[in-house]
């Protein structure tokens, strides 16, 4: 599904207009939190999952702290 949308200025920030059908597919409503994730294909937008975000934050921290070991394992 491809949907055209606009970026608008809201105060000192910017916002993306999400059509109703996209809001419904994401099961989100006005005021809900969203997650934006950079992927190889672009940006993925999903409804916010606090537990998932916390797990990803922890995984990133562990990967940074153990970068050299993980590079060795990848060889």
N, CA, C and O atoms as CSV, one atom per row, in Angstrom:
chain,resi,resn,atom,element,x,y,z
A,1,UNK,N,N,0.842,-1.177,0.000
A,1,UNK,CA,C,0.000,0.000,0.000
A,1,UNK,C,C,0.889,1.242,0.000
A,1,UNK,O,O,1.792,1.357,0.828
A,2,UNK,N,N,0.645,2.145,-0.897
A,2,UNK,CA,C,1.360,3.411,-0.947
A,2,UNK,C,C,0.358,4.529,-0.773
A,2,UNK,O,O,-0.653,4.592,-1.473
A,3,UNK,N,N,0.650,5.421,0.177
A,3,UNK,CA,C,-0.236,6.545,0.453
A,3,UNK,C,C,0.581,7.825,0.443
A,3,UNK,O,O,1.640,7.889,1.068
A,4,UNK,N,N,0.106,8.832,-0.252
A,4,UNK,CA,C,0.768,10.134,-0.258
A,4,UNK,C,C,0.315,10.916,0.968
A,4,UNK,O,O,-0.863,10.894,1.326
A,5,UNK,N,N,1.252,11.605,1.609
A,5,UNK,CA,C,0.920,12.400,2.782
A,5,UNK,C,C,1.751,13.668,2.788
A,5,UNK,O,O,2.586,13.865,1.906
A,6,UNK,N,N,1.534,14.528,3.769
A,6,UNK,CA,C,2.241,15.799,3.842
A,6,UNK,C,C,2.974,15.928,5.178
A,6,UNK,O,O,2.593,15.326,6.183
A,7,UNK,N,N,4.028,16.726,5.152
A,7,UNK,CA,C,4.724,17.131,6.369
A,7,UNK,C,C,4.304,18.569,6.626
A,7,UNK,O,O,4.389,19.422,5.742
A,8,UNK,N,N,3.844,18.828,7.858
A,8,UNK,CA,C,3.427,20.184,8.207
A,8,UNK,C,C,4.239,20.677,9.401
A,8,UNK,O,O,4.753,19.879,10.184
A,9,UNK,N,N,4.348,21.993,9.532
A,9,UNK,CA,C,5.049,22.591,10.663
A,9,UNK,C,C,4.049,22.810,11.790
A,9,UNK,O,O,2.962,23.351,11.584
A,10,UNK,N,N,4.446,22.373,12.999
A,10,UNK,CA,C,3.620,22.547,14.191
A,10,UNK,C,C,4.520,23.183,15.246
A,10,UNK,O,O,5.305,22.490,15.892
A,11,UNK,N,N,4.408,24.498,15.422
A,11,UNK,CA,C,5.313,25.197,16.331
A,11,UNK,C,C,6.722,25.121,15.783
A,11,UNK,O,O,6.968,25.481,14.632
A,12,UNK,N,N,7.661,24.645,16.618
A,12,UNK,CA,C,9.051,24.491,16.186
A,12,UNK,C,C,9.334,23.087,15.669
A,12,UNK,O,O,10.477,22.773,15.339
A,13,UNK,N,N,8.319,22.240,15.594
A,13,UNK,CA,C,8.480,20.850,15.154
A,13,UNK,C,C,7.754,20.631,13.834
A,13,UNK,O,O,7.169,21.547,13.257
A,14,UNK,N,N,7.814,19.379,13.375
A,14,UNK,CA,C,7.112,18.994,12.144
A,14,UNK,C,C,6.268,17.759,12.426
A,14,UNK,O,O,6.571,16.986,13.335
A,15,UNK,N,N,5.214,17.580,11.647
A,15,UNK,CA,C,4.317,16.439,11.813
A,15,UNK,C,C,3.980,15.861,10.444
A,15,UNK,O,O,3.980,16.569,9.437
A,16,UNK,N,N,3.694,14.566,10.427
A,16,UNK,CA,C,3.267,13.889,9.201
A,16,UNK,C,C,1.782,13.595,9.337
A,16,UNK,O,O,1.338,13.071,10.359
A,17,UNK,N,N,1.023,13.930,8.318
A,17,UNK,CA,C,-0.419,13.666,8.309
A,17,UNK,C,C,-0.629,12.188,7.992
A,17,UNK,O,O,-0.167,11.707,6.958
A,18,UNK,N,N,-1.323,11.462,8.876
A,18,UNK,CA,C,-1.643,10.052,8.642
A,18,UNK,C,C,-3.127,9.934,8.303
A,18,UNK,O,O,-3.973,10.349,9.096
A,19,UNK,N,N,-3.455,9.374,7.139
A,19,UNK,CA,C,-4.858,9.186,6.774
A,19,UNK,C,C,-5.559,8.216,7.737
A,19,UNK,O,O,-4.909,7.399,8.389
A,20,UNK,N,N,-6.879,8.317,7.814
A,20,UNK,CA,C,-7.675,7.467,8.711
A,20,UNK,C,C,-7.415,5.990,8.495
A,20,UNK,O,O,-7.312,5.236,9.462
A,21,UNK,N,N,-7.305,5.552,7.220
A,21,UNK,CA,C,-7.122,4.122,6.949
A,21,UNK,C,C,-5.781,3.609,7.498
A,21,UNK,O,O,-5.685,2.457,7.922
A,22,UNK,N,N,-4.752,4.459,7.489
A,22,UNK,CA,C,-3.455,4.068,8.048
A,22,UNK,C,C,-3.561,3.998,9.567
A,22,UNK,O,O,-3.046,3.067,10.186
A,23,UNK,N,N,-4.225,4.976,10.166
A,23,UNK,CA,C,-4.442,4.972,11.619
A,23,UNK,C,C,-5.170,3.693,12.039
A,23,UNK,O,O,-4.824,3.077,13.047
A,24,UNK,N,N,-6.167,3.304,11.267
A,24,UNK,CA,C,-6.935,2.099,11.590
A,24,UNK,C,C,-6.072,0.849,11.464
A,24,UNK,O,O,-6.131,-0.032,12.322
A,25,UNK,N,N,-5.266,0.764,10.396
A,25,UNK,CA,C,-4.400,-0.410,10.204
A,25,UNK,C,C,-3.351,-0.533,11.305
A,25,UNK,O,O,-2.977,-1.641,11.691
A,26,UNK,N,N,-2.877,0.608,11.812
A,26,UNK,CA,C,-1.890,0.602,12.890
A,26,UNK,C,C,-2.530,0.469,14.270
A,26,UNK,O,O,-1.831,0.332,15.274
A,27,UNK,N,N,-3.862,0.511,14.313
A,27,UNK,CA,C,-4.617,0.455,15.581
A,27,UNK,C,C,-4.165,1.564,16.523
A,27,UNK,O,O,-3.896,1.322,17.699
A,28,UNK,N,N,-4.085,2.775,15.996
A,28,UNK,CA,C,-3.694,3.922,16.808
A,28,UNK,C,C,-4.763,4.996,16.739
A,28,UNK,O,O,-5.575,5.045,15.814
A,29,UNK,N,N,-4.734,5.858,17.752
A,29,UNK,CA,C,-5.658,6.979,17.826
A,29,UNK,C,C,-4.863,8.239,18.141
A,29,UNK,O,O,-3.681,8.167,18.477
A,30,UNK,N,N,-5.510,9.380,18.032
A,30,UNK,CA,C,-4.854,10.647,18.345
A,30,UNK,C,C,-4.277,10.580,19.754
A,30,UNK,O,O,-4.957,10.168,20.694
A,31,UNK,N,N,-3.017,10.988,19.893
A,31,UNK,CA,C,-2.358,11.004,21.190
A,31,UNK,C,C,-1.521,9.770,21.491
A,31,UNK,O,O,-0.717,9.783,22.424
A,32,UNK,N,N,-1.701,8.682,20.700
A,32,UNK,CA,C,-0.913,7.463,20.921
A,32,UNK,C,C,0.541,7.705,20.535
A,32,UNK,O,O,0.837,8.539,19.680
A,33,UNK,N,N,1.447,6.965,21.177
A,33,UNK,CA,C,2.861,7.033,20.837
A,33,UNK,C,C,3.141,6.110,19.659
A,33,UNK,O,O,2.493,5.078,19.481
A,34,UNK,N,N,4.143,6.518,18.845
A,34,UNK,CA,C,4.544,5.738,17.680
A,34,UNK,C,C,6.035,5.446,17.778
A,34,UNK,O,O,6.777,6.173,18.438
A,35,UNK,N,N,6.466,4.383,17.120
A,35,UNK,CA,C,7.889,4.073,16.998
A,35,UNK,C,C,8.290,4.253,15.542
A,35,UNK,O,O,7.598,3.788,14.636
A,36,UNK,N,N,9.406,4.928,15.324
A,36,UNK,CA,C,9.972,5.087,13.991
A,36,UNK,C,C,11.291,4.339,13.994
A,36,UNK,O,O,12.173,4.628,14.802
A,37,UNK,N,N,11.427,3.374,13.087
A,37,UNK,CA,C,12.626,2.534,13.047
A,37,UNK,C,C,13.248,2.624,11.662
A,37,UNK,O,O,12.578,2.402,10.653
A,38,UNK,N,N,14.541,2.953,11.622
A,38,UNK,CA,C,15.255,3.005,10.357
A,38,UNK,C,C,15.564,1.581,9.913
A,38,UNK,O,O,16.127,0.796,10.676
A,39,UNK,N,N,15.191,1.248,8.671
A,39,UNK,CA,C,15.463,-0.072,8.108
A,39,UNK,C,C,16.215,0.102,6.792
A,39,UNK,O,O,16.403,1.224,6.321
A,40,UNK,N,N,16.638,-0.996,6.210
A,40,UNK,CA,C,17.330,-0.938,4.922
A,40,UNK,C,C,16.414,-0.368,3.834
A,40,UNK,O,O,16.890,0.242,2.877
A,41,UNK,N,N,15.100,-0.567,3.983
A,41,UNK,CA,C,14.138,-0.100,2.981
A,41,UNK,C,C,13.676,1.329,3.212
A,41,UNK,O,O,13.089,1.931,2.313
A,42,UNK,N,N,13.922,1.887,4.390
A,42,UNK,CA,C,13.456,3.236,4.708
A,42,UNK,C,C,13.106,3.333,6.178
A,42,UNK,O,O,13.824,2.801,7.026
A,43,UNK,N,N,12.015,4.003,6.486
A,43,UNK,CA,C,11.559,4.171,7.864
A,43,UNK,C,C,10.290,3.354,8.067
A,43,UNK,O,O,9.343,3.444,7.285
A,44,UNK,N,N,10.288,2.550,9.138
A,44,UNK,CA,C,9.111,1.754,9.483
A,44,UNK,C,C,8.390,2.457,10.638
A,44,UNK,O,O,9.017,2.830,11.630
A,45,UNK,N,N,7.092,2.632,10.506
A,45,UNK,CA,C,6.267,3.256,11.540
A,45,UNK,C,C,5.399,2.179,12.163
A,45,UNK,O,O,4.681,1.467,11.462
A,46,UNK,N,N,5.468,2.060,13.496
A,46,UNK,CA,C,4.635,1.090,14.200
A,46,UNK,C,C,4.048,1.741,15.447
A,46,UNK,O,O,4.519,2.789,15.889
A,47,UNK,N,N,3.027,1.120,16.006
A,47,UNK,CA,C,2.525,1.610,17.275
A,47,UNK,C,C,3.595,1.345,18.331
A,47,UNK,O,O,4.343,0.372,18.231
A,48,UNK,N,N,3.666,2.199,19.329
A,48,UNK,CA,C,4.715,2.144,20.346
A,48,UNK,C,C,4.468,0.982,21.302
A,48,UNK,O,O,3.355,0.796,21.795
A,49,UNK,N,N,5.513,0.207,21.557
A,49,UNK,CA,C,5.467,-0.902,22.497
A,49,UNK,C,C,6.577,-0.652,23.517
A,49,UNK,O,O,7.753,-0.851,23.212
A,50,UNK,N,N,6.213,-0.217,24.720
A,50,UNK,CA,C,7.188,0.162,25.742
A,50,UNK,C,C,8.144,-0.984,26.067
A,50,UNK,O,O,9.345,-0.757,26.208
A,51,UNK,N,N,7.636,-2.201,26.188
A,51,UNK,CA,C,8.485,-3.343,26.521
A,51,UNK,C,C,9.484,-3.611,25.395
A,51,UNK,O,O,10.663,-3.845,25.661
A,52,UNK,N,N,9.031,-3.579,24.154
A,52,UNK,CA,C,9.909,-3.797,23.012
A,52,UNK,C,C,10.989,-2.710,22.943
A,52,UNK,O,O,12.158,-3.009,22.698
A,53,UNK,N,N,10.596,-1.457,23.158
A,53,UNK,CA,C,11.556,-0.357,23.118
A,53,UNK,C,C,12.615,-0.517,24.192
A,53,UNK,O,O,13.794,-0.264,23.943
A,54,UNK,N,N,12.210,-0.937,25.388
A,54,UNK,CA,C,13.161,-1.146,26.479
A,54,UNK,C,C,14.124,-2.285,26.138
A,54,UNK,O,O,15.321,-2.183,26.405
A,55,UNK,N,N,13.612,-3.367,25.552
A,55,UNK,CA,C,14.451,-4.496,25.160
A,55,UNK,C,C,15.446,-4.083,24.074
A,55,UNK,O,O,16.606,-4.492,24.114
A,56,UNK,N,N,15.008,-3.280,23.111
A,56,UNK,CA,C,15.898,-2.834,22.039
A,56,UNK,C,C,16.982,-1.898,22.586
A,56,UNK,O,O,18.130,-1.947,22.145
A,57,UNK,N,N,16.614,-1.054,23.541
A,57,UNK,CA,C,17.582,-0.165,24.178
A,57,UNK,C,C,18.654,-0.976,24.900
A,57,UNK,O,O,19.844,-0.677,24.797
A,58,UNK,N,N,18.226,-2.000,25.629
A,58,UNK,CA,C,19.146,-2.873,26.351
A,58,UNK,C,C,20.041,-3.638,25.372
A,58,UNK,O,O,21.243,-3.762,25.602
A,59,UNK,N,N,19.465,-4.149,24.288
A,59,UNK,CA,C,20.242,-4.886,23.284
A,59,UNK,C,C,21.299,-3.978,22.654
A,59,UNK,O,O,22.434,-4.406,22.447
A,60,UNK,N,N,20.941,-2.745,22.349
A,60,UNK,CA,C,21.900,-1.801,21.769
A,60,UNK,C,C,23.042,-1.537,22.737
A,60,UNK,O,O,24.203,-1.479,22.333
A,61,UNK,N,N,22.719,-1.377,24.003
A,61,UNK,CA,C,23.743,-1.134,25.025
A,61,UNK,C,C,24.701,-2.319,25.116
A,61,UNK,O,O,25.917,-2.134,25.154
A,62,UNK,N,N,24.158,-3.533,25.151
A,62,UNK,CA,C,24.984,-4.743,25.238
A,62,UNK,C,C,25.877,-4.868,24.006
A,62,UNK,O,O,27.052,-5.215,24.120
A,63,UNK,N,N,25.315,-4.585,22.826
A,63,UNK,CA,C,26.103,-4.691,21.592
A,63,UNK,C,C,27.243,-3.674,21.577
A,63,UNK,O,O,28.348,-3.990,21.136
A,64,UNK,N,N,26.982,-2.454,22.058
A,64,UNK,CA,C,28.038,-1.449,22.105
A,64,UNK,C,C,29.131,-1.837,23.097
A,64,UNK,O,O,30.318,-1.683,22.813
A,65,UNK,N,N,28.723,-2.342,24.261
A,65,UNK,CA,C,29.685,-2.717,25.297
A,65,UNK,C,C,30.526,-3.924,24.880
A,65,UNK,O,O,31.667,-4.064,25.320
A,66,UNK,N,N,29.972,-4.793,24.038
A,66,UNK,CA,C,30.651,-6.030,23.639
A,66,UNK,C,C,30.983,-6.062,22.153
A,66,UNK,O,O,31.047,-7.132,21.549
A,67,UNK,N,N,31.190,-4.899,21.574
A,67,UNK,CA,C,31.412,-4.773,20.128
A,67,UNK,C,C,32.563,-5.657,19.634
A,67,UNK,O,O,32.410,-6.381,18.650
A,68,UNK,N,N,33.705,-5.599,20.310
A,68,UNK,CA,C,34.872,-6.357,19.850
A,68,UNK,C,C,34.623,-7.855,19.898
A,68,UNK,O,O,34.998,-8.581,18.977
A,69,UNK,N,N,33.993,-8.318,20.968
A,69,UNK,CA,C,33.703,-9.747,21.095
A,69,UNK,C,C,32.728,-10.182,19.988
A,69,UNK,O,O,32.910,-11.236,19.379
A,70,UNK,N,N,31.707,-9.378,19.734
A,70,UNK,CA,C,30.726,-9.718,18.705
A,70,UNK,C,C,31.358,-9.705,17.312
A,70,UNK,O,O,30.991,-10.516,16.462
A,71,UNK,N,N,32.302,-8.795,17.071
A,71,UNK,CA,C,33.010,-8.785,15.787
A,71,UNK,C,C,33.822,-10.080,15.611
A,71,UNK,O,O,33.859,-10.646,14.519
A,72,UNK,N,N,34.465,-10.541,16.682
A,72,UNK,CA,C,35.237,-11.784,16.628
A,72,UNK,C,C,34.328,-12.973,16.347
A,72,UNK,O,O,34.674,-13.851,15.557
A,73,UNK,N,N,33.159,-13.001,16.997
A,73,UNK,CA,C,32.219,-14.093,16.798
A,73,UNK,C,C,31.690,-14.117,15.356
A,73,UNK,O,O,31.385,-15.178,14.811
A,74,UNK,N,N,31.590,-12.945,14.762
A,74,UNK,CA,C,31.047,-12.837,13.398
A,74,UNK,C,C,32.057,-13.302,12.333
A,74,UNK,O,O,31.677,-13.578,11.195
A,75,UNK,N,N,33.335,-13.388,12.706
A,75,UNK,CA,C,34.352,-13.792,11.716
A,75,UNK,C,C,34.239,-15.242,11.333
A,75,UNK,O,O,35.021,-15.727,10.515
